[in-house]
Amino acid sequence: TYGYKELSMPPDANGGFKLEKNALHIWPRRSFMMIALPNADGTFTCTLFWPFTGPNSFDSLKTEAEVKQFFDETFPDAVPLMPDLVKEFMENPVGPLVTVRCSPYYSGDRAVLIGDACHAVVPFYGQGMNAAFEDCTYLNQALQEKGSIAEAFKTFGDERHEHANALADLALHNFVEMRDNVGSQGFLLKKGFERILTRLFPRSFTPLYTMVSFSRIPYADARRKAAKQDRLVLQIGVILVMIFALLVFLFVR
Ligand SMILES: Cc1cc2nc3c(=O)[nH]c(=O)nc-3n(C[C@H](O)[C@H](O)[C@H](O)COP(=O)(O)OP(=O)(O)OC[C@H]3O[C@@H](n4cnc5c(N)ncnc54)[C@H](O)[C@@H]3O)c2cc1C
């Protein structure tokens, strides 16, 4: 199982960001990764996601020299930007990555769970807090619309459950995408193709990431729509390859 450790990247000598600030920076290393997210004060918070135990894990680095050697070999471009790296690594705790799935979210009209209490998700979609705020919106709506508290809790809990479960799956899947796929040519090609389709058909084609992060489309609905789009992208890709192969064949002949 994986854990995470936060490290910091201070601003440059002029107080500015050391990396592009309007980006999520990822150092994908197949089975693990480090990311850096900008803060308002010019710093970046770097997070290393790595197994707790095993030959290549948090547990495997015991001394300052081992930490230095690991980062020099694994993230050589980040090391000069993180002057307190070794000290922070030795001092900062390793946090657990937890997924919580439960049902139902309510008990009659006495109690209802919202947020991480009923659907904690791993942080790879950046949606945990968003989902918790969304719970507030939906619970508030149900309390306004339904005739009793019990009915409101039930409506909220039953409707939210499917979407929270979908988010848990999406967040787990995005870990694989971020730590492994982002480095592959096939992935970059698919993303480029998706961008073209979004420009050509902005009303009917929306990438999954956009639906999840920048819209109120419920998570399970976004996942269903994305699965349909993926099939379409695959079909168009196959047709394009066949047309290309046919043209090459005709040309060569
Ligand atoms: C590394 C990491 C990165 C993340 N990044 C993002 C992100 O980019 N975007 C995003 O949307 N979400 C992100 N999240 C998820 C987000 O932090 C959580 O989903 C969000 O904080 C959930 O809010 P909550 O109020 O449900 O629970 P919490 O924030 O956990 O609040 C629960 C509170 O209850 C208190 N408490 C617990 N037990 C008791 C008790 N017995 N009595 C009184 N108080 C108690 C706790 O101290 C805590 O303050 C991230 C999470 C992690 C771990």
The ligand as an ORCA input file, in Angstrom:
! r2SCAN-3c Opt
* xyz 0 1
  C      -2.545     14.575      0.286
  C      -3.974     15.007      0.052
  C      -4.242     15.910     -0.967
  C      -5.557     16.324     -1.211
  N      -5.795     17.202     -2.234
  C      -7.050     17.587     -2.502
  C      -7.311     18.499     -3.568
  O      -6.402     18.936     -4.279
  N      -8.598     18.866     -3.816
  C      -9.636     18.397     -3.061
  O     -10.798     18.769     -3.341
  N      -9.418     17.534     -2.029
  C      -8.161     17.123     -1.728
  N      -7.928     16.251     -0.689
  C      -9.074     15.711      0.070
  C      -9.607     16.688      1.132
  O      -8.574     17.065      2.025
  C     -10.725     15.978      1.915
  O     -11.617     15.339      1.024
  C     -11.517     16.994      2.728
  O     -10.675     17.595      3.699
  C     -12.695     16.282      3.419
  O     -13.348     17.193      4.281
  P     -14.170     16.663      5.504
  O     -14.708     17.884      6.181
  O     -15.150     15.626      5.059
  O     -13.151     15.894      6.448
  P     -11.853     16.508      7.225
  O     -11.238     17.643      6.451
  O     -11.001     15.324      7.559
  O     -12.496     17.118      8.521
  C     -12.890     16.325      9.608
  C     -12.593     17.101     10.877
  O     -13.169     16.407     11.977
  C     -12.264     16.442     13.039
  N     -12.572     15.304     13.929
  C     -12.319     13.995     13.742
  N     -12.766     13.274     14.771
  C     -13.332     14.140     15.627
  C     -13.980     13.988     16.867
  N     -14.145     12.793     17.453
  N     -14.462     15.093     17.474
  C     -14.329     16.319     16.905
  N     -13.707     16.518     15.723
  C     -13.222     15.441     15.093
  C     -10.891     16.325     12.388
  O      -9.875     16.814     13.221
  C     -11.097     17.226     11.153
  O     -10.789     18.578     11.424
  C      -6.624     15.824     -0.413
  C      -6.348     14.905      0.624
  C      -5.036     14.492      0.854
  C      -4.778     13.508      1.978
*
